[in-house]
């Protein structure tokens, strides 16, 4: 398993706009790879993951936002929602820029996340149904288990009420129980 040594650096205010743009491009790239330009998951603004969602995560006082750095270069980002009482933490967002795919950077970042929060009892995350790379990554590389599939027949009870324009409505939920 490829393990690239990366560092996590707290997001700086002057990098916020580029972080959002890089995040959106990474998810849009995945959708275009899968569906081409006909993707129904891209909203009217051309977004898979909306600016509003990213900003909400960055601004959440319980979230930590980091740039994934490799040899001084910004190659991705991660947003973690940390519950200091239950230690049931949530990976809100993890992305690598498309030209950094398949180089072990995501796995290196995940290892850095686990090292950053060794007190974690459970990690949880979600990814769109079409993101085969993500599903492979979480299950086969990072040790998560798929525990739920959200779709029209089983909706996410924690989704915001105004989620109808927030991109894909079919998502896998993953859990990793730490030992």
ZICOR-V220285 format. One record per pair of residues at least 24 apart in sequence whose C-alpha atoms are under 8 Angstrom apart, sorted by sequence separation. I is the first residue (numbers start at 1). GAP is how many residues later the second one is. D is the distance in Angstrom with one decimal. If there is no record, write none. Layout:
# ZICOR-V220285
i->I gap->GAP d->D
i->I gap->GAP d->D
This chain:
# ZICOR-V220285
i->24 gap->24 d->6.8
i->148 gap->24 d->5.9
i->149 gap->24 d->6.2
i->24 gap->25 d->6.1
i->75 gap->25 d->6.4
i->147 gap->25 d->7.6
i->148 gap->25 d->5.1
i->24 gap->26 d->7.4
i->146 gap->26 d->6.6
i->147 gap->26 d->5.8
i->148 gap->26 d->7.2
i->24 gap->27 d->7.8
i->146 gap->27 d->5.8
i->147 gap->27 d->5.6
i->68 gap->28 d->7.8
i->146 gap->28 d->4.5
i->147 gap->28 d->6.7
i->145 gap->29 d->5.3
i->146 gap->29 d->6.6
i->75 gap->30 d->7.9
i->107 gap->30 d->7.8
i->144 gap->30 d->5.8
i->145 gap->30 d->5.4
i->20 gap->31 d->6.8
i->89 gap->31 d->6.6
i->144 gap->31 d->5.3
i->145 gap->31 d->6.3
i->87 gap->32 d->6.5
i->88 gap->32 d->6.3
i->89 gap->32 d->7.8
i->91 gap->32 d->6.8
i->110 gap->32 d->7.4
i->144 gap->32 d->4.4
i->87 gap->33 d->4.8
i->88 gap->33 d->5.8
i->89 gap->33 d->6.1
i->90 gap->33 d->5.5
i->91 gap->33 d->6.0
i->92 gap->33 d->6.3
i->143 gap->33 d->6.4
i->144 gap->33 d->7.8
i->20 gap->34 d->6.7
i->87 gap->34 d->5.5
i->88 gap->34 d->4.7
i->89 gap->34 d->5.0
i->90 gap->34 d->4.7
i->91 gap->34 d->5.1
i->92 gap->34 d->7.8
i->107 gap->34 d->7.2
i->20 gap->35 d->7.9
i->57 gap->35 d->7.2
i->70 gap->35 d->8.0
i->86 gap->35 d->7.9
i->87 gap->35 d->6.8
i->88 gap->35 d->6.1
i->89 gap->35 d->6.4
i->90 gap->35 d->5.8
i->107 gap->35 d->7.1
i->88 gap->36 d->7.7
i->138 gap->36 d->7.7
i->129 gap->39 d->8.0
i->128 gap->40 d->6.2
i->68 gap->41 d->6.6
i->128 gap->41 d->7.8
i->129 gap->41 d->5.6
i->128 gap->42 d->6.1
i->129 gap->42 d->5.0
i->128 gap->43 d->4.4
i->129 gap->43 d->6.0
i->127 gap->44 d->5.5
i->128 gap->44 d->6.3
i->126 gap->45 d->6.3
i->127 gap->45 d->5.5
i->126 gap->46 d->5.4
i->127 gap->46 d->6.8
i->126 gap->47 d->4.4
i->19 gap->48 d->7.8
i->125 gap->48 d->5.9
i->126 gap->48 d->5.9
i->124 gap->49 d->7.3
i->125 gap->49 d->5.3
i->124 gap->50 d->5.6
i->125 gap->50 d->6.7
i->124 gap->51 d->4.5
i->123 gap->52 d->5.7
i->124 gap->52 d->6.3
i->23 gap->53 d->7.5
i->122 gap->53 d->6.9
i->123 gap->53 d->5.0
i->10 gap->54 d->7.6
i->11 gap->54 d->5.6
i->22 gap->54 d->7.3
i->23 gap->54 d->7.3
i->122 gap->54 d->5.7
i->123 gap->54 d->6.5
i->10 gap->55 d->5.9
i->11 gap->55 d->4.9
i->122 gap->55 d->4.6
i->123 gap->55 d->7.6
i->10 gap->56 d->4.3
i->11 gap->56 d->5.8
i->121 gap->56 d->6.1
i->122 gap->56 d->5.7
i->9 gap->57 d->5.1
i->10 gap->57 d->6.2
i->19 gap->57 d->7.9
i->121 gap->57 d->5.2
i->8 gap->58 d->5.6
i->9 gap->58 d->5.1
i->19 gap->58 d->7.1
i->120 gap->58 d->6.9
i->121 gap->58 d->7.4
i->8 gap->59 d->5.6
i->9 gap->59 d->6.6
i->8 gap->60 d->4.9
i->9 gap->60 d->7.1
i->7 gap->61 d->5.9
i->8 gap->61 d->6.2
i->6 gap->62 d->6.6
i->7 gap->62 d->5.2
i->6 gap->63 d->5.6
i->7 gap->63 d->6.7
i->6 gap->64 d->5.1
i->5 gap->65 d->7.4
i->6 gap->65 d->7.8
i->27 gap->68 d->7.8
i->26 gap->69 d->6.5
i->29 gap->69 d->7.0
i->26 gap->70 d->6.6
i->26 gap->71 d->5.4
i->23 gap->72 d->6.3
i->25 gap->72 d->7.5
i->26 gap->72 d->5.9
i->23 gap->73 d->7.8
i->23 gap->74 d->7.5
i->22 gap->75 d->6.5
i->34 gap->96 d->7.0
i->34 gap->97 d->7.8
i->4 gap->99 d->7.1
i->6 gap->99 d->6.7
i->31 gap->99 d->7.4
i->4 gap->100 d->5.0
i->5 gap->100 d->7.4
i->31 gap->100 d->7.3
i->2 gap->101 d->7.1
i->3 gap->101 d->5.1
i->4 gap->101 d->5.4
i->8 gap->101 d->7.2
i->30 gap->101 d->6.6
i->2 gap->102 d->5.0
i->3 gap->102 d->7.2
i->6 gap->102 d->5.8
i->7 gap->102 d->7.2
i->1 gap->103 d->8.0
i->4 gap->103 d->7.4
i->5 gap->103 d->5.6
i->6 gap->103 d->6.1
i->3 gap->104 d->6.3
i->4 gap->104 d->5.1
i->5 gap->104 d->7.9
i->8 gap->104 d->7.1
i->2 gap->105 d->7.8
i->3 gap->105 d->5.4
i->7 gap->105 d->7.1
i->8 gap->105 d->8.0
i->6 gap->106 d->7.6
i->53 gap->113 d->8.0
i->50 gap->116 d->6.3
i->49 gap->117 d->6.6
i->50 gap->117 d->7.5
i->48 gap->118 d->7.3
i->49 gap->118 d->6.2
i->48 gap->119 d->5.0
i->47 gap->120 d->7.2
i->48 gap->120 d->7.1
i->43 gap->122 d->6.4
i->43 gap->123 d->7.0
i->43 gap->124 d->5.7
i->42 gap->125 d->5.8
i->41 gap->126 d->4.9
i->42 gap->126 d->7.7
i->41 gap->127 d->4.8
i->40 gap->128 d->7.9
i->1 gap->140 d->7.9
